[in-house]
């Protein structure tokens, strides 16, 4: 910065870091990763890492995969699996049923039906 100040009369710091998405180990495999996730939306990070290693020979940490998919616009969202006999219940009612089953909550009538 001292040399820049001597030459130009002002000193402006250079931008730090690197441009997002242009560099990094996984940037060249972005399309491959997106294709797999779109084909199998419930794939785990371990399965995705294994596919990348088997196909391209690239070993990668699961956290790196997570960041790469986030940069690509994908997010991880847990899905609640509701048994078929409980479908149609509200979230609150479903939560009450699960609490009762887990022994957290005493039995009560739900939708006019006793849980006992």
N, C-alpha and C positions, 0 to 999 in steps of 0.2 A: 504494500500500500504506500510505503514511503516513496518508492520509485515512481509509482503512478502519480503521486502528488507532485513530485519534482517535474515530471514530464508534462502533465496536463493542468496542473494548478488545483486539482480537486482529487479527492480519493473516495471512490464508491466501492463498497464491498461487492465481491462477486457472488452470484447466487450459489447456495450450498446444496449438496445432495444431487440426485440425478432425476431425470424426468420420469414420472410415474408410467409404468407399463412398457417402457422402451427397453429396459435392461432387466437383468435378473435371470436366474436359472430357468424359470418356467415360462418366460414370455414367448419363446418359440414353440411351446407345446400348448398354448392357450386354446387353439381350435380343437386339438385332440381331447383336451380335458372337457371342454364344453360339449363336444359330441358325445362323450361317454355319459356325462351327467344328464344330458337331454334324453339319451336312450334308456337310461336307468336312473330315475330321479332319487331313488332310495339308496343309492350306493354309498358306502361308508368311505371315510378318508383312507382307511387302511386298504380297502379294495382298490381305490383309485390310485394310491401309491404303488400297489402291486402291479396294476395294469400299466402304469407309466414305466416301471422298472422292467417288466417283461417285454414291452413293445419297443421302448426307446433306450433301455439300459440306464435310465436316470434314477438315482436314489435321492429321495427327498423327504424332508420332515413333514409331518402332518400339518403343523402350523403354517408351513410355507404353502401347502396346497390350499389351506383355508384362506390365507391372504390373497392368493392368486385368484381364487373363485370369487372372493369379495370384490376385487378390482375388476373382475369381468362382469360384475353386476348381479351375481347370484348370492343368496343368503341362505343360511341354515335355519330351518324352522321345524321344531318338533311337532309331530302330529299325534294327537290323542287317538288311540284305537278304542272304539266303542263297540262292545259286544252287540250282536244283532238284536238280542231281546231288549236292549236298552236304547236303541235308536229312537229318535223322536222326542226324547226327554230334553228338558232345558239343561243348560250347563250347571245351574245351581242344583237341580234335582239329581243329575248324574253325579255331581260332587258329593251330595248327601248320601247317595247309595254307596259310593266308594268309601266314604268315611265310615259308614255303618259296617261294611264288609271288613274294613281294616280294624274295627273295634275302637275307633276314635270317638264315635258318636252313639248315643243310645238309640234303640229302634224308635221309629216314628212313622206315622202314616204319610205316604207320598201318593198323591193323586188318588186319595181315597182308599189306597191299598196298604195293608200293614206289611212291613218288611219281615215279619216273623211267620 
